[in-house]
Amino acid sequence: MRFKDKIVIVTGSSRGIGRATAIAFAREGANVVVNYVKNKKASDEVVAEIKILGRDAISVQADVASEDDVKRMVKEAVQHFGAIDVLVNNAGIVWDIPIFTKTVEQWERTIRVNLIGTFLCVKYAVPHMKDRTGASILNISSTSGIDSLSPDSADYDTSKAGVISLTKNLSQALAPNIRVNSVAPGWIDTEINKDLPKEFIESETQKIALKRWGRPEEVAKAVLFLCSEDAGFITGSMLVVDGGYR
């Protein structure tokens, strides 16, 4: 078990990639803080699944865009587990609507959750990680932060490009004690994409070399690799998980 008795926080882990990541860490021996914003039932179900695996887990409500919420989440994690070994910044939102119909409030919300939220979680988790052997931070970015897919998601693309840049800066600021990397998923079969038009899904699938969308569990495996000692000499890097999208 690569993460036996390690303490892991996964933001936005009541569903999708975050859920798969939280459970994957538990399968590798970790105890997990499962974070959610609104869906307590789904978060509690993830906790229950982790406990079935023989590991400990707690469910913590927190909006990562809120500094007070992040402080409280970290405090609850440390009170329960005593420390933090791994932080996975997964929480994110997207508004798929025409660029010039988006309000300033929607832009601000996207940036606050996806980018500022990542910074806040790092800021308040690091004091509890810096003395931990093998401490690691993993930020979920996106291939949309590398090459824009659509002006309708300009705010999302901008925020994820920021996450990639922030990852590189943090890797320098926190070296040599804490490694910081990023995983950039492409099209993944998650709830956030469930309402996309069928024709769009089919056309995008044809652009993927593997001719299918990824599974959350496949992204989770990439996350675990970069957070493990298998990647002990990797920091400031980004791993693209997109099935060969062109």
Buried (B, 14 or more C-beta within 10 A) or exposed (E): EBBEEBBBBBBBBBBBBBBBBBBBBBBBBBBBBBBBBEEEEBBBBBBEBBEEBEBBBBBBBBBBBBBEBBBBBBEBBBEBBEEBBBBBBBBBBBBEEEEEEBEEEBBEBBBBBBBBBBBBBBBBBBEBBEEBEBBBBBBBBBBBBBEBBEEBBBBBBBBBBBBBBBBBEBBEEBEEEBBBBBBBBBBBBBEBBEEEEEEEBEEBBEBBEEEEBBBBBBBBBBBBBBBBEEBEEBBBBBBBBBBEBE
